[in-house]
Amino acid sequence: MGNFRGYAAIQGRGTVALPAELRKKYRLDEPGAQLEITERNDGVIELRPTLPVPVDEIWFWNEGHQAAEREAEADVEAGRHTTFDNAESFLAHLDTLASGPSEAVE
C-alpha cells in the first residue's frame, strides 16, 4: 500500500506538516484524526494514522448511510416493519417479495 517517500520539515515547537497526498490518503484531514507515535529501539520513529472511528467501519458513519439509518429508525418507530418468529418465515417472506409486488402479502 505504501510507496511514498519524502521529507517533512520540523517547524517551530516541533510541528510537522505531512504532505497533502498522505493526509488525504489516510484521512488525516478529518476532524479527530491523530498520529500514533512509536519510538523503536533501533532509532526509528513510526507514525500510524488513527481516526476516532476505525477505517474499516467509516462507511457506517458517512452521511448517506446515517440518513438511511435515521429512515430505518423512523420506520421502526412508526410500526412500518415486519417481525418473524424464525429464519424460515423470514426467508419465505423474502421469496415472496422477490417474486414481485403483486404476490407480496403484508
Secondary structure, 3 states (H helix, E strand, C coil): CCCCCCCCCECHHHCECCCHHHHHHCCCCCCCCEEEEEECCCCCEEEEEECCCCHHHHHHHCHHHHHHHHHHHHHHHCCCCCCCCCHHHHHHHHHHHHCCCCCCCC
